[in-house]
Structure formats: structure tokens, C-alpha cells
Amino acid sequence: MEQRISIGEHISRVLGIPEEHVNVCLALFDDGATVPFIARYRKEITGSLDEVQVENIRREKESYQALLSRKEFIIEKIDSLGALTDNLREQIHRCMDIKSLEDLYLPYKPKQRTRASLARARGLEPLAKMVMSQNLTEPETAALRFCNNKEVSSPADALAGAIDIIAEWISENRQARSFVRDEYRKNGIFRSKVVKGKEEEGSKYSDYYDYSEPLRRCRSHRFLAVARGVAEGILTSKLVIEDSVAISRLNGMFVKRSAGVKVRDILERAIADGYRRLLRPSIENEVYNDLKRRSDADAVKIFSTSLHQILMYPPMPGNRILAIDPGFRTGCKIVCLDSQGKLLHHDLIYPVAPRNDVDGARALLGKLLKKYNISLIAIGNGTAGRETYEFVKSLNLGNDIGVEIVSEQGASIYSASDVAREEFPDKDITVRGAVSIGRRLLDPLAELVKIPPQSIGVGQYQHDVNQSILKESLDFTVKSCVNQVGVDVNTASRQLLSYVAGIGDTLAGNILAYRNEHGPFKTKKELLKVPRLGPKAFQQCAGFLRIPDASDILDRTAVHPERYGLVEKMAHDTGKSLSDIIASPELLDNIDFTKYVGDDVGLPTITDIVAELKKPGRDPRISDEDVRYDLQIKNFEDLRVGQVLNGKVSNITAFGAFVDIGIKESGLLHISQMSDRYISSPYDVVSIGMTVSVKVIGLDEGRRRINLSMKNSD
């Protein structure tokens, strides 16, 4: 009998992480530790597991606990039926796979009225058992014993009921279900067809009008595209296996060679009926749901990776910004922001059609640029964005004032949100939207956390995937970015603070309330005075918070307060002050760090501390690249096959990337056109925000599609 394994051993097997490190993480979770804290500040005891590994342990822990709860429920239900044997109980306990567990439970699961249940009610289950034993030579004779004028009229009627019961047994058999499940996985085909009469209406799904692909090769984006087409009534889809092959194999599993001809015929009829009516539809639905979950997981992974790149765009602090939300008929909304993102002024200009008030717009912009000492102009990339950009560039502002095109995705969501109304209760949504565009240059992360991640405009099929899984993954991504960068506790919004490890929305509100009442925090220890922010929450959040002008230099850094004493000892041993060390970080190179290794601190932590002291409060976000669009290309009609253009990657999917080339339509850079060598993922070549040189290789005027290539685009 197989020995049951512990949760730590199970997770270790699933994730390939040493059991001792898994158990450490589980103990830390039980103690209230957060994923960012464990990954950053407990490296010695976790074997330096990264944030993703720690998060995977947390998720597997939840899955394992859900499996245990399901086992307890199943055991209780089967026991209440008086059908729980010691062997069955042990099988349930040993089961570590949810599908196998449900297969064990299926014969005992409460059912609605079925053909088999009606046959049982007519007293035909003993006949079914006799046929299944395959010892009968004359099943019709045996069936006579079950005939009566009221419920069973003839031997044929009795045998038909027995067939219904046997068909259900076949459909609930673990071995049969496992075989059909494997058959779908190995040889299944995913097919879709256009609904007759929907060809013109559903032209965007034309690639799937007569589509067929092995299930094992079906990529996430293709499955989700078909699923969306089905939901919109354009397509039909189904999963297919060879029925004759499956039925033949099932006959071999259940029909004995010694069975008589008549019994064999009855059993084969029951097997075929059970397969077609019960077993295949059940497994097909299960496999379809598995394919959906897998496709969702792939899409969510792509979405999360793209979101991470968007959130980690480099900030442009210290600039006073004039932001423009472009428009044609309604004009271009203008806001002026100080270097902290505070709204100083808002206005309206009409430099583009239909008014074309270029002179008035030029005069007002010149006045505002000078009055508010503007150093950077942000222009939204939506409607009229290109025309507005050309107008601003025509002003010849020189090198003192930069001009940047900024993604508007989600700005309208923010402008109508409670957060925006709270920040600007007396301003309309157009002003709020322009403010959001401008602040995205100052600090993209701080601004974008105010918008639901699904609305930022990256990824694929985000509205088609499981929304709870999507939200969990995106929340993890946002938290990861926020804690990786760190947060200035004296300037952060409630939304930004809420993502810091150990804080959440309630404590974030309490921190803001305390800050508003008592002024800026002067030390990290002062956080302990915030209502409901106790030692445990302080332990989790303190390392990720910053006080840039704190008198204690370490409060400006990512060094955790629990290690301040260690840092002071290191400084003391050099004969220098901590200020001297930070001013001359080369002094750290002469320290023998091994002598500071102890029971609770090791080289991974010391290495992190030294890196932080060399660049205290450093921002890990990478430098951005500026893209120079071809100003001669103003719309789709200006494009020609063979043109080489500059663009910026705006979105990444499983099948490629979309590139902003400075017009309304983005071009598709298919994964096959990214490199002359084979690549498994677009992320091997490009990233969100990356500037690329691309060649136009195809134009579909009807669908306004632009196909691009990075091959030989120089």
C-alpha cells in the first residue's frame, strides 16, 4: 500500500523545489508572511527562491487544501450511502489528482433521473449484473424472470433496461474514462465551421471558417479566437476522435473472449451506447474545459508579462509637464502639472481639423510653456494624436522641451472612476484623462495602479479568459512591480500603498489619514503609530517603503529595519560613518562579509544590503527608448509594401507583437517574422515599449491589417 505524502512533499514533486525550502515557505505563510517579503528578506532559509517560485508554492498550497476538502466531502457522502469500504477510503486518500478523485466518486454521485435509474427502479439491475458476468448462454431466458405486465413487458424490454444500466457502468468506469481521456489528448482534433449565412458578418473569423488542428498543437490564441466566434454565433466547434477505434478498444476492455455470441452482442450494444451517449460527451466536455483552462493560463501569462513591462516603464521625475489629450471636433484638452503631478492649469486648443486654429493654439501653448516652466510635453496616442504631435513638433521647441507620445489606454476608465472623482471632484472627465496621460510620464507605475489592469490595453482575449484567475495573476504582477520598485510613503496614493506587502486597502487609508493629520513620516518606526499597523504588518512592509529625506540614511533604502544593526556594525568596523560609506561605496569592497554570516543572516542578505548601500534607493526600472516616426506616413493609405519604418511595440500576444508605427492602426509583427532563427516566444525578441525597425510586407485594405517583418528591415 502506497504511503500518503505530506503537503510539502507533494508541492516539492509538483514544482521541483526542494522539500525543505517548500516547508520553510509554508511555515512562513502560516505565520502571516507575504510573498514579496519571503522572496526578498528570507533568502537564507528559502534557498533564494524568487518571487514567482514562492507564489507558486502559495498557489499549490491552496490547491492542495482544496483537494483535501474535496476528499473529506466525498468520503462523507459515500459513507452516508453505506458504500465506503476500507479499500475505497484508501484509494481516495492516496489520490492526488482531481480528475481521478472525481472518477472514484462518480458511481456514487447523486444523479437526476436517467435511463439507468429508471431501469433500476424497474428491478433490472440483477439482470444487468448477470449479463455483465458473461456466464449466460441464453440471456433472453434469464430476462423472462424479470418480465411482468406492469413494468417490464417482454425479455427484449428487460434486456433494453439492462443495457441502459451497463452503459452507465461503462461510462463511470475509471479505466474506460482514463482511456477515452488519453485518446482525446493524443489523437483528438479541434474543429470549427462557419455558421451558414454568417460568412460576411463574421469576416474577422474567416481563418476559422473551416479549421482543423490536433488538440495537442492547438495554441491558446487560436482556441480563444474560435471560442469567441462561437459565443458570437459566427462559428461552431467540436472536439473529435475516431469513435470506431475507441469503441473497439472498450470492447476489448470489457468483453471476455469466453462470452457467448448473444451476451457479446448485448455488451457491445451497451458499450457503444454508453460511449456515444454518456462517456464521450462527458470526457469531451472535460477535455474542452481543460483546453480552455490551458488557453486561459497561457493568455494570462502573456498578459501578466506585458503588464509587468508596462508598469516597469522608467519614470521621468523632476519634469513639469504639459499633457495634451487630442481630439478633432471637441478640441485638444491641455493640463499643466508640476514635478509632483499636481494640476496647475487646464485649457483647450483647436490646432487640427475641423477648426485648424493653429495660430491660437501656438500662442496659448507658448504662454503656458513659459508661465509654468514646462520641460516635457505628453501627447495621447488616440484620436487626432498623430496630427497633434505634428503640430507640436512644428513649434520648433528645441532641445529644452521634450515631446513624448503616451498610451491613452485606460485613461477614460480612470477619468470616470471613484479615484479620479476623489482627486478632482470639481473637474470633468476630459481634464482628469489629460492629467492621467501626463502623470504616466512622471511615474507610470504610480499612475497605472489606479486603473484596473484589464483596462491598460495589453495581452490578448482578456475579456474571454477566466476573470478570477486573470485578476489574481494581474494583482500579483502589480504587487511584484510595486514592491520591486519601492514606494515613497510620503507621496504615494492610497492605491499605490495598498499594493505594498502587508498593507492592503484599509491600512493604506490609515496611513494616508495619519499623514494628513501629522504631516510627512520622518522615520519608518513612526509607521507603528498608524492605527492597526502592528509589528507583523510593519515587518512585512517596512523594507518596501522609502522616506527619501529621512535623517536616518537607511530609512531611504530597501534595507530592512531588522538589519540596521548589522549595517551599523559593518560601518563601525570600517572606522567610517554610514554617510561616508554611501558617499564612497568603494569602501565596501574592502570588507570581509563572511565574518557577518550568522544563524539568521547569510551571504544572500549581505549581498543585497551591499548592493543597496552602493546605490541607495535605486530605481530598478530600465531606460526607455525614443521612437522617431516617419512623419510622411499619416494614415493607412500612405503605406506601401516594402517601406521600412520605425515603431514601438505596444502589445505582445502568443502569435506575435503589435507595433505602433505612428498611425491609428497598429501593425502585426508575427512571431515567424521576428527572426531568421526559430523562437518559441515573442518575448525572446521584443518587449513592450521596445523601439523596432520593421518592413511592411502586407496590407489588407478591407480589414485594414498591416503585416510587418523584422527580417532584413535594415
C-alpha positions in Angstrom: 0.0 0.0 0.0 1.4 3.4 -1.0 2.3 5.7 1.8 0.4 9.0 1.9 2.7 12.0 1.3 2.8 15.4 3.2 1.8 18.7 1.6 5.5 19.7 1.5 6.5 16.6 -0.4 3.6 16.9 -2.8 4.4 20.5 -3.6 8.1 19.6 -4.0 7.2 16.9 -6.5 4.8 19.2 -8.5 7.2 22.2 -8.6 10.6 20.6 -8.5 11.6 22.7 -5.5 13.5 21.0 -2.6 11.0 19.9 0.1 12.9 21.7 2.9 12.6 25.0 1.1 8.9 24.4 0.4 8.3 23.6 4.1 10.0 26.9 5.1 7.7 28.8 2.8 4.6 27.0 4.2 5.7 27.8 7.7 6.2 31.5 6.8 2.8 31.7 5.1 1.2 30.2 8.3 3.0 33.0 10.2 1.4 35.6 8.1 4.4 36.4 5.8 3.7 37.8 2.3 5.3 36.6 -1.0 7.4 39.7 -1.6 8.7 39.7 2.0 9.7 36.0 1.8 11.4 36.3 -1.6 13.3 39.5 -0.6 14.1 39.1 3.1 14.2 35.4 3.8 16.6 34.1 1.1 18.8 32.2 3.5 16.1 29.8 4.6 14.3 29.5 1.3 17.4 28.8 -0.8 16.9 32.2 -2.5 13.7 31.2 -4.1 12.4 34.0 -6.3 9.0 35.7 -6.1 7.4 33.5 -8.8 8.6 30.3 -7.1 7.3 31.5 -3.7 3.9 32.5 -5.3 3.7 29.1 -7.0 4.2 27.4 -3.6 1.4 29.5 -2.2 -1.0 28.6 -5.0 -0.1 24.9 -4.8 -0.8 25.1 -1.1 -4.3 26.4 -1.8 -4.9 23.7 -4.5 -3.7 21.0 -2.1 -6.0 22.3 0.7 -8.9 22.4 -1.8 -8.2 18.8 -2.8 -8.2 17.7 0.9 -11.5 19.4 1.4 -13.0 17.6 -1.6 -11.7 14.3 -0.3 -13.3 14.8 3.0 -16.6 15.7 1.3 -16.5 12.6 -0.9 -15.7 10.3 1.9 -18.5 11.7 4.0 -21.0 11.3 1.1 -20.0 7.8 0.2 -20.1 6.7 3.8 -23.6 8.1 4.2 -24.7 5.7 1.5 -23.1 2.8 3.4 -20.8 2.1 0.4 -17.5 3.2 1.9 -15.0 0.3 2.1 -11.5 0.4 3.6 -10.0 -0.1 0.2 -12.1 2.8 -1.4 -11.2 5.1 1.5 -7.5 4.3 1.0 -7.8 4.9 -2.8 -9.4 8.3 -2.1 -6.7 9.2 0.4 -3.9 8.3 -2.0 -5.4 10.1 -4.9 -3.5 13.3 -5.7 -5.3 14.2 -9.0 -8.7 15.9 -9.0 -9.9 14.0 -12.2 -9.0 10.6 -10.7 -10.7 11.6 -7.5 -13.9 12.6 -9.3 -13.8 9.3 -11.3 -13.7 7.5 -7.9 -16.7 9.5 -6.7 -18.7 9.3 -10.0 -20.5 6.0 -9.4 -21.8 7.3 -6.0 -22.6 10.8 -7.1 -26.3 11.8 -6.8 -27.9 11.7 -10.2 -31.0 13.1 -11.8 -33.5 10.6 -13.4 -31.6 8.7 -16.0 -32.4 5.7 -18.2 -30.3 3.6 -15.9 -32.0 4.8 -12.7 -35.4 4.1 -14.3 -34.2 0.6 -15.2 -33.0 0.1 -11.6 -36.4 1.2 -10.3 -38.0 -1.5 -12.5 -35.8 -4.1 -10.7 -33.5 -4.8 -13.7 -30.0 -4.3 -12.0 -29.7 -8.0 -11.1 -30.2 -8.8 -14.8 -27.5 -6.3 -15.8 -25.1 -8.0 -13.3 -25.9 -11.4 -14.8 -25.2 -10.1 -18.3 -22.0 -8.4 -17.2 -20.7 -11.5 -15.6 -20.8 -13.0 -19.1 -21.7 -16.5 -17.8 -25.1 -16.6 -19.6 -25.7 -18.6 -22.7 -29.3 -17.6 -23.2 -29.8 -14.0 -21.9 -33.4 -13.9 -23.2 -34.3 -16.9 -20.9 -32.8 -15.1 -17.9 -34.7 -12.0 -18.9 -38.0 -13.8 -18.7 -37.7 -13.9 -14.9 -37.9 -10.1 -14.8 -41.0 -9.8 -17.0 -44.3 -8.6 -15.7 -47.3 -7.0 -17.3 -46.9 -3.8 -15.3 -43.3 -2.6 -15.6 -41.4 -5.0 -17.9 -43.4 -6.3 -20.8 -41.0 -8.6 -22.5 -37.5 -10.1 -22.4 -36.4 -7.5 -25.0 -37.8 -4.8 -22.7 -35.9 -6.3 -19.8 -32.6 -6.5 -21.7 -33.0 -3.0 -23.0 -33.1 -1.8 -19.4 -30.1 -3.9 -18.5 -28.2 -2.3 -21.5 -29.0 1.1 -20.0 -27.6 0.1 -16.7 -24.5 -1.4 -18.2 -24.0 1.6 -20.4 -23.9 3.8 -17.3 -21.4 1.4 -15.6 -19.1 1.7 -18.6 -19.4 5.5 -18.6 -18.4 5.6 -14.9 -15.6 3.1 -15.1 -12.2 4.7 -14.1 -10.3 2.6 -16.7 -12.7 3.5 -19.5 -12.7 7.2 -18.7 -8.9 7.2 -18.4 -8.6 5.6 -21.9 -11.0 8.0 -23.6 -9.4 10.9 -21.9 -6.0 9.8 -23.2 -7.4 9.2 -26.7 -8.6 12.9 -26.8 -5.2 14.1 -25.6 -3.2 12.0 -28.0 -5.4 11.9 -31.1 -8.1 14.5 -30.6 -8.9 17.0 -33.3 -10.3 20.6 -32.7 -12.5 21.7 -35.5 -14.6 24.8 -36.3 -17.0 25.7 -39.0 -18.8 28.9 -40.0 -22.5 29.1 -39.3 -24.3 29.1 -42.7 -25.2 32.6 -43.6 -22.7 34.3 -41.2 -19.8 34.4 -43.7 -20.0 38.1 -44.3 -20.9 39.2 -40.8 -18.1 37.2 -39.3 -15.3 38.0 -41.7 -12.8 38.7 -39.0 -13.1 34.9 -38.1 -12.5 33.8 -41.7 -9.3 31.9 -40.7 -11.6 29.6 -38.7 -14.4 29.0 -41.2 -13.1 25.5 -42.0 -10.4 25.0 -39.3 -8.9 21.7 -38.0 -5.9 21.1 -35.8 -4.7 18.3 -33.4 -5.6 19.2 -29.9 -2.1 18.7 -28.7 -0.9 21.5 -31.1 -3.8 23.9 -30.5 -2.4 27.3 -29.3 -4.1 29.5 -26.8 -4.9 32.3 -29.2 -6.5 30.1 -31.8 -8.7 28.3 -29.3 -9.8 31.6 -27.7 -10.5 33.1 -31.1 -12.7 30.2 -32.0 -14.4 30.3 -28.6 -15.2 34.0 -29.1 -16.5 33.3 -32.6 -18.8 30.6 -31.1 -20.0 32.9 -28.4 -20.9 35.5 -31.1 -22.8 32.9 -33.1 -20.4 33.0 -36.1 -18.7 29.6 -35.6 -19.4 26.2 -34.3 -16.7 24.0 -32.8 -16.2 20.4 -31.6 -13.6 18.0 -30.4 -13.3 14.8 -32.4 -11.8 11.4 -32.0 -12.3 8.2 -34.0 -15.4 6.6 -32.5 -14.8 3.2 -34.1 -11.3 3.0 -32.7 -12.5 4.0 -29.2 -15.4 1.5 -29.2 -13.2 -1.3 -30.4 -10.8 -0.7 -27.6 -13.6 -0.5 -25.0 -15.0 -3.8 -26.3 -11.5 -5.3 -25.7 -11.5 -4.0 -22.2 -14.9 -5.3 -21.1 -15.9 -8.2 -23.3 -14.4 -11.6 -22.4 -13.2 -13.9 -25.1 -15.3 -16.6 -23.4 -18.5 -14.6 -23.7 -21.3 -16.2 -25.7 -22.4 -14.7 -29.0 -25.7 -13.4 -27.6 -24.1 -11.9 -24.5 -21.3 -10.4 -26.6 -23.8 -8.7 -28.8 -25.7 -7.2 -25.8 -22.5 -6.0 -24.2 -21.2 -4.4 -27.4 -24.5 -2.6 -27.8 -24.3 -1.4 -24.2 -20.7 -0.3 -24.7 -21.4 1.6 -27.9 -24.4 3.3 -26.3 -22.5 4.1 -23.1 -19.7 5.6 -25.1 -21.7 7.7 -27.5 -24.5 8.9 -25.2 -22.6 9.2 -21.9 -18.9 8.6 -21.9 -17.7 10.6 -24.9 -19.8 13.7 -24.2 -18.6 13.7 -20.6 -14.9 13.4 -21.5 -15.3 15.8 -24.4 -16.7 18.4 -22.1 -13.9 17.7 -19.6 -11.2 17.9 -22.2 -12.7 21.1 -23.7 -12.7 22.7 -20.2 -9.0 21.6 -19.8 -8.2 23.2 -23.1 -10.0 26.3 -22.0 -8.1 26.4 -18.7 -4.8 25.9 -20.5 -5.6 28.6 -23.1 -6.6 30.9 -20.3 -3.4 30.2 -18.4 -1.3 30.9 -21.5 -3.2 34.1 -22.2 -3.0 35.3 -18.6 0.8 34.6 -18.6 1.2 36.7 -21.7 -1.0 39.4 -20.2 0.9 39.4 -17.0 4.3 39.6 -18.7 3.2 42.5 -20.9 1.7 44.3 -17.9 5.0 43.9 -16.0 6.8 45.6 -18.8 4.3 48.4 -19.0 4.4 49.0 -15.2 8.2 48.9 -15.2 8.5 51.7 -17.8 11.1 54.2 -16.5 9.8 57.3 -14.7 10.8 60.8 -15.8 10.8 62.5 -12.4 11.5 66.2 -11.9 9.8 67.4 -15.1 7.0 69.9 -15.2 4.6 68.5 -17.8 2.1 69.9 -20.3 -0.2 67.0 -21.2 -2.5 67.0 -24.3 -5.5 64.7 -24.7 -6.0 65.1 -28.5 -9.4 65.5 -30.3 -10.8 66.8 -33.5 -14.2 68.3 -33.1 -14.0 68.6 -29.3 -10.5 70.1 -29.4 -7.4 69.1 -27.5 -7.6 69.1 -23.7 -4.5 70.6 -22.1 -3.3 70.3 -18.5 -0.1 71.7 -16.8 1.4 69.6 -14.0 4.2 70.4 -11.5 7.0 67.9 -10.9 4.9 66.1 -8.4 1.9 65.7 -10.8 -0.2 68.4 -9.1 -2.7 70.1 -11.5 -1.7 73.7 -12.1 -3.9 74.7 -15.1 -6.2 73.3 -17.7 -7.3 74.7 -21.1 -8.4 73.8 -24.6 -6.9 74.3 -28.0 -8.1 73.5 -31.6 -4.9 73.1 -33.7 -6.3 70.4 -36.0 -9.4 69.9 -38.2 -12.1 71.0 -38.4 -11.2 74.4 -36.8 -7.5 74.4 -37.6 -6.9 77.3 -35.2 -3.1 76.8 -35.4 -2.2 80.4 -34.5 -4.4 80.5 -31.4 -3.1 77.1 -30.3 0.5 78.2 -30.9 0.0 81.4 -28.9 -1.6 79.7 -25.9 0.9 76.9 -25.8 3.8 79.4 -25.9 2.3 81.3 -23.0 1.7 78.1 -20.9 5.1 76.6 -21.6 6.8 79.8 -20.3 4.4 80.5 -17.4 4.7 77.0 -15.9 8.3 76.4 -16.9 7.3 73.2 -18.8 10.1 70.8 -19.6 8.2 67.9 -21.2 5.1 67.6 -23.3 3.0 64.4 -23.2 0.6 63.7 -26.1 -2.0 61.0 -26.0 -1.8 58.5 -28.8 -5.6 58.2 -29.5 -7.8 60.1 -32.0 -6.0 63.1 -33.5 -2.8 62.1 -31.7 -0.7 62.0 -34.8 -2.0 65.3 -36.1 -1.4 67.0 -32.7 2.1 65.6 -32.5 2.9 67.1 -35.9 1.5 70.4 -34.7 3.6 70.4 -31.5 6.8 69.4 -33.4 6.2 72.2 -35.9 6.6 74.7 -33.0 10.4 74.0 -33.1 10.7 73.9 -29.3 14.4 73.0 -29.4 16.1 70.6 -27.1 14.9 72.2 -23.8 11.4 70.7 -24.1 10.9 67.1 -24.9 7.8 65.7 -26.7 6.6 62.2 -25.9 3.6 60.2 -27.3 1.9 58.4 -24.4 -0.6 55.5 -24.5 -4.1 56.6 -23.6 -5.2 53.0 -22.7 -7.3 53.1 -19.6 -7.3 56.9 -19.2 -11.0 57.1 -19.8 -11.6 54.4 -17.2 -9.6 56.4 -14.7 -11.3 59.6 -15.5 -14.7 58.2 -14.7 -13.5 56.3 -11.6 -14.1 57.0 -7.9 -10.4 57.5 -7.6 -10.4 60.3 -10.1 -13.5 61.9 -8.6 -11.9 61.9 -5.2 -8.7 63.5 -6.6 -10.5 66.1 -8.8 -14.1 66.5 -7.6 -14.6 69.8 -9.4 -13.1 68.7 -12.8 -14.7 67.0 -15.7 -13.6 63.7 -17.2 -11.7 65.3 -20.0 -9.4 67.1 -17.6 -8.9 64.0 -15.5 -8.0 62.0 -18.5 -5.4 64.5 -19.6 -3.9 64.5 -16.1 -3.6 60.7 -16.2 -1.7 61.0 -19.6 0.7 63.5 -18.2 1.4 61.6 -14.9 2.2 58.5 -16.9 5.5 60.2 -17.9 6.3 61.3 -14.3 5.8 57.8 -12.9 3.9 55.2 -15.0 3.7 52.7 -12.1 2.2 55.2 -9.6 -0.4 56.3 -12.1 -1.3 53.0 -13.7 -2.1 51.3 -10.4 -5.2 53.5 -10.3 -6.6 51.7 -13.3 -7.9 48.1 -13.4 -5.1 46.1 -15.0 -7.5 44.6 -17.5 -8.1 48.1 -18.9 -4.4 49.0 -19.6 -4.7 47.5 -23.1 -2.1 44.7 -23.3 -2.4 41.0 -23.7 -5.0 39.0 -25.7 -8.6 38.0 -25.2 -8.6 39.4 -21.6 -12.4 39.5 -21.6 -12.7 35.9 -22.7 -10.5 34.2 -20.0 -11.4 33.2 -16.5 -11.8 36.6 -14.8 -10.9 35.4 -11.3 -7.7 33.8 -12.5 -6.9 36.8 -14.6 -7.4 39.2 -11.6 -5.3 37.0 -9.3 -2.4 36.9 -11.7 -2.6 40.6 -12.6 -2.8 41.6 -8.9 0.3 39.5 -8.3 2.1 41.3 -11.2 1.2 44.7 -9.9 2.3 43.8 -6.3 5.5 42.4 -7.7 6.3 45.6 -9.6 5.3 47.9 -6.7 7.4 46.1 -4.2 10.3 45.7 -6.6 10.5 49.5 -7.2 9.6 50.6 -3.6 7.2 53.3 -2.5 7.7 56.8 -1.1 5.4 56.6 1.9 5.0 60.4 2.0 3.8 60.9 -1.6 2.2 57.6 -2.5 -1.5 57.4 -3.3 -3.8 55.1 -1.4 -3.9 52.8 -4.5 -0.1 52.5 -4.6 0.3 51.9 -0.9 -2.4 49.2 -1.0 -0.1 47.0 -3.1 2.8 47.2 -0.7 3.4 43.9 1.1 1.5 43.6 4.3 -0.6 46.8 3.9 -3.7 46.4 1.8 -6.5 49.0 1.2 -7.6 49.5 4.9 -4.1 50.2 6.2 -3.3 52.3 3.2 -6.2 54.5 4.1 -5.0 54.6 7.7 -1.5 55.7 6.6 -2.9 58.5 4.5 -5.1 59.7 7.3 -2.2 59.7 9.7 0.0 61.5 7.1 -2.7 64.1 6.5 -3.1 64.7 10.3 0.5 64.6 11.4 2.4 65.5 8.3 5.1 63.5 6.5 6.7 60.5 8.2 10.1 61.3 9.4 11.2 57.7 10.2 10.0 54.2 9.3 9.4 53.4 13.0 6.8 56.2 13.0 4.6 53.8 10.9 4.0 51.8 14.1 1.8 54.8 15.3 -0.6 54.3 12.4 -3.8 52.7 13.7 -3.9 48.9 13.2 -0.4 48.8 11.7 1.2 46.4 14.2 4.6 44.7 14.4 3.7 42.0 11.9 2.4 44.4 9.3 5.5 46.6 9.9 7.8 43.6 9.4 6.1 42.9 6.1 6.0 46.4 4.6 9.0 48.3 6.1 11.6 47.2 3.6 9.4 48.2 0.6 8.7 51.7 1.9 11.0 54.7 1.4 11.4 58.1 3.2 13.8 59.9 0.7 14.6 62.8 3.1 14.8 60.8 6.3 17.6 61.7 8.7 18.5 58.0 9.0 20.0 57.2 5.7 18.8 53.6 5.9 15.2 54.7 6.0 15.8 56.0 2.5 16.7 52.5 1.3 15.4 48.9 0.8 17.5 47.7 3.7 15.0 46.1 6.2 14.9 47.8 9.7 15.7 44.4 11.2 19.2 44.6 9.6 20.0 48.2 10.6 22.1 46.9 13.4 24.1 44.7 11.1 24.8 47.6 8.7 25.9 49.9 11.6 28.3 47.2 12.8 29.7 46.9 9.3 30.2 50.7 9.1 31.8 50.7 12.6 34.3 48.0 11.6 35.5 50.2 8.7 36.1 53.1 11.0 33.9 55.2 8.8 30.4 56.6 9.3 27.5 55.2 7.2 27.3 58.6 5.4 31.0 58.2 4.4 30.4 54.7 3.1 27.4 55.8 1.0 29.4 58.7 -0.3 32.3 56.4 -1.1 30.8 53.0 -1.8 34.2 51.6 -2.8 34.9 51.3 0.9 32.6 48.3 0.9 34.9 46.4 -1.4 37.4 46.1 1.4 35.1 44.4 3.9 35.2 40.6 4.6 31.5 39.9 4.5 31.8 36.3 5.6 32.5 37.3 9.2 29.0 38.8 9.4 27.3 35.5 8.4 25.4 34.1 11.4 22.4 31.8 12.2 19.9 34.3 11.0 21.8 36.1 8.2 23.8 34.7 5.3 25.6 35.9 2.2 22.4 36.4 0.1 21.1 39.0 2.5 24.5 40.6 3.0 24.9 40.8 -0.8 21.6 42.6 -1.2 22.5 45.0 1.6 25.8 45.9 -0.1 24.1 46.4 -3.4 21.6 48.7 -1.8 24.3 50.7 0.0 26.2 51.2 -3.2 23.1 52.7 -4.9 20.7 53.6 -2.0 17.1 53.8 -3.0 17.9 52.9 -6.6 15.1 52.6 -9.1 15.3 49.2 -11.0 13.3 50.4 -13.9 15.2 50.3 -17.2 15.8 53.2 -19.6 13.2 53.8 -22.3 13.9 54.3 -25.9 12.6 57.2 -28.1 11.0 56.3 -31.4 11.2 58.6 -34.4 8.1 58.0 -36.6 8.1 58.8 -40.3 6.1 62.0 -40.4 5.2 61.3 -44.1 3.1 58.3 -43.0 -0.1 59.9 -41.7 -2.7 57.1 -42.3 -3.2 53.6 -43.7 -3.4 54.9 -47.2 0.2 56.3 -47.1 1.6 52.8 -46.5 3.3 50.7 -49.2 4.6 47.2 -49.2 8.4 47.4 -48.8 8.5 50.5 -46.7 10.9 50.4 -43.7 9.5 52.2 -40.7 10.3 52.8 -37.0 7.8 51.8 -34.4 7.3 50.9 -30.8 6.0 47.6 -29.6 2.6 48.3 -28.0 1.3 44.8 -27.2 2.5 41.2 -27.2 0.5 38.1 -27.8 1.3 34.4 -28.2 1.4 34.7 -32.0 3.5 37.9 -32.2 3.5 41.6 -31.4 1.6 44.7 -32.4 3.7 47.7 -33.3 2.7 51.3 -33.2 4.0 52.9 -36.4 2.5 56.3 -35.7 -0.9 55.9 -37.3 -4.3 54.8 -36.0 -3.8 51.2 -36.9 -1.0 49.1 -35.3 0.9 46.6 -37.5 1.2 42.9 -36.7 4.7 41.5 -36.3 4.0 37.8 -36.5 6.4 35.6 -34.5 7.5 34.0 -37.8 8.7 37.4 -39.0 10.7 38.3 -35.9 13.9 36.4 -36.6 15.6 34.2 -39.1 16.1 31.6 -36.3 13.4 29.7 -34.6 11.9 31.3 -31.5 9.4 29.8 -29.1 8.0 33.1 -27.7 7.8 36.7 -28.9 9.4 37.7 -25.6 12.6 36.1 -26.8 13.0 39.0 -29.2 10.8 42.0 -28.3 9.4 43.7 -25.2 6.6 46.3 -24.5 7.9 49.8 -25.4 10.8 48.5 -27.4 11.7 50.6 -30.5 12.0 48.4 -33.6 12.7 48.8 -37.3 10.1 47.0 -39.4 9.3 46.4 -43.0 5.8 46.5 -44.4 5.2 43.1 -46.1 1.5 43.0 -46.5 -1.6 45.3 -46.5 -5.2 44.2 -46.3 -7.2 47.3 -47.1 -10.6 45.7 -46.5 -9.7 44.6 -42.9 -7.1 47.4 -42.6 -4.5 45.0 -41.5 -0.8 45.7 -41.6 1.7 42.9 -41.7 5.3 43.7 -40.7 8.7 41.9 -40.6 11.9 42.4 -38.7 13.8 40.2 -41.2 16.1 42.3 -43.4 14.4 45.5 -42.4 17.7 47.4 -42.3 
